[in-house]
Amino acid sequence: MVREIIMYGDPVLRTKCDPVEEVTDEIRALADDMLETMVDADGIGLAAPQVGEPIQLAVIDVSLAEDCVSYLRIDGKEKSVKDCMPLVFINPQLEFGDTKENQEEGCLSFPDVRGEVRRPYEVVARMQLLDGSTIRVETDGLLARVIQHETDHLFGVLFIDRMSAAQKLGLKKKIREMQQDYVR
């Protein structure tokens, strides 16, 4: 079922989400809905608070982006992106590489807002899957960026928070209008 995507201004987007203690049928159904919602919105990632659920659950699918990583290891084994997508994960913990880069990002909760965001190029993520297992993902490029973006959502951090002051200033009017639209 396609769910409504929560827009900027809704306080749930600033909520530090609760960890998922147990994977239930409701959590699995929510994950399925989130995947369907993400695809319907032409997105590559979606976090549970973006559909109004303040829990640490996110979905990602970057399989259509060619050459989106130079490497991907899961539990130390080389994998291809297509073999691992979609990625549905809960309760992520991230470690970052030293190299950072600026890239343009957008967000389904901020239609028509895009901006340069500086993030670590590489990430090591420990995350739980819906089957109860925990995996260690090592990757770079777009997949690393999307993992960081969606994990930020789970802790109430938005991509606009990571923009430079100049970027924020350039988007100030558009973001203020989004907040005002939400309050109406």
N, C-alpha and C positions, 0 to 999 in steps of 0.2 A: 504494500500500500504506500503510495506517495504521500508524504507528510508535508505540512507547511514548514518552510524554512524560516526560522526566527531572524528578524532583521535587527541591525544595530539600533540600540536604544533600549532593547529589552534587557532587564537586569540579569536574566539567566546567562547571558553571554559573559558577564563579569563574575560569575560564580565559580568558586573553587569546587570542582565536582567531587562527589563521594566515590571512593573506590568500589568496584564491583566485588562483592564478597562471595557471591554464588552465581553461577551461570544457570539461569532458569529458562523455561520455555518463553517467558516474556522477554528476556534479554535477547534470546535468539530471534524472536519475532521482530524486536526493535532493530536488531542488526540487519535483518532482511529488508525492513522498511527503509532503513537508512541507505542501504545500497541502491534500492529502487529510486529513492529520492535523489541521491547523488547523480545517478545516471540520467534521470529525468531533467535535472538542472544543468546537465553537461559539465559536472564537476569532476575533480579527481580526488577529492577528500571531503569528508563530512564528520563532524564530531557530535556526540549526543546532545550537548547543550544547544546546538544549532537547530534541533527539532524539539527543544523544550524539555529535555531530560538531563538533569544535572548529575550525570554519572560518567565515570571514566571509561568510555567506549567510543571508538572511532573506526571509520572505514576508509580505505584508500584503494584506488585502482589507477595506476599510471601505465598500464600495459599498452595503451595506444600511443604513448610518447616514445618514439624510436630513440635509441641511444640515450635514455634518460639517466643511466648510471654507467660508471666504468667498471664497477664491481658490486656484487651482492653476495654476501655470505650469510647463511643461516646455520647457527650452531657450528660454525667453522667450515661448512661445506659450500662450495661455489654453487650458486643457483642462477637461473635466468628470471628476469622480471615476470615474464609471461607465466612461468610455473607457480608463482607465488601470489598472483592477483586473482580476485581482490583479496586484500589483506584486512582482516577484521581483528582488532586487538583491544585489550582492556588493560588498565593499570600500568601504563608504560613508565619506564625509568630510562632516562637518556644520559649518555656521556658524549662529549663533543670533541671533534678534532680541533687542531689549532688554526688551520687555514679558514679564513672567512671570505665570503664573496657577496656582492650585491646582485640581486636579481629582482625582477618585477614579480609581484605577487598580487593576487586578487583573493576574494573570499565570497562564498555564496551568501553570507549575511551582510555583505556590502555591495549590492549590485552597482555596477558602473564605477567602482572605485578600484584603482590599481595604483601601486607605488613600489618604489625600490625598497627592499628590505635586506639588511645585512645579517647573514646567518652563517654558522659554521658549515663548511662544505661537506664534511663527513660526520656521521653519527653512528654510535653504537647504542642500540635500543634493546632493553629487556622488556618483553611484553608477554602477556598471557593471551592465549587463543581461546576460542569458545569451547574447545574440547577439554580445557583444563590444563593443557600443557603450557610451559613457559619456553619461549625461544629467545635467542640472542641474534639480532639482526645487525650486520655491519654493512654500511653502504654509503654512497655519496650521491652527488648530483640532485636531480629532481626528487627522487624518492626520499633522500635524507631531508630535503627541504619540506616536503609534504608531511613527513613524520613529525618534524619539529612544529610545523604550523598547526596540525591537528592536536598534538600534545599540548601546545600552548592553550588551545581552546579549553582543554580539560582543567586548566588551572586559572581560567578567567583572564588570560592574556590574549590580546587581539593583535593582528598583524600591523595595525596602525600604531600600536604601542612601540613597535620595533623600527618604525620609520625615523629618518632624521628630522630634526626640527624644521628644516626647510621644506621637506616633503609634506609634513603635517600642516605647515602654514599654507602650502599650495592647495591642500585638500580641505582646509578648515570650513569653507562655506558649504561644500557638498556634505561633509560629515555633520555639520550643524543642522542642515536641512533634514538629514536622515533622522536625527534625534527629535526634531520638531514634528516630523511626520509620525514618529512612533507615539508621541504624547497625544496627538490629536485623536 
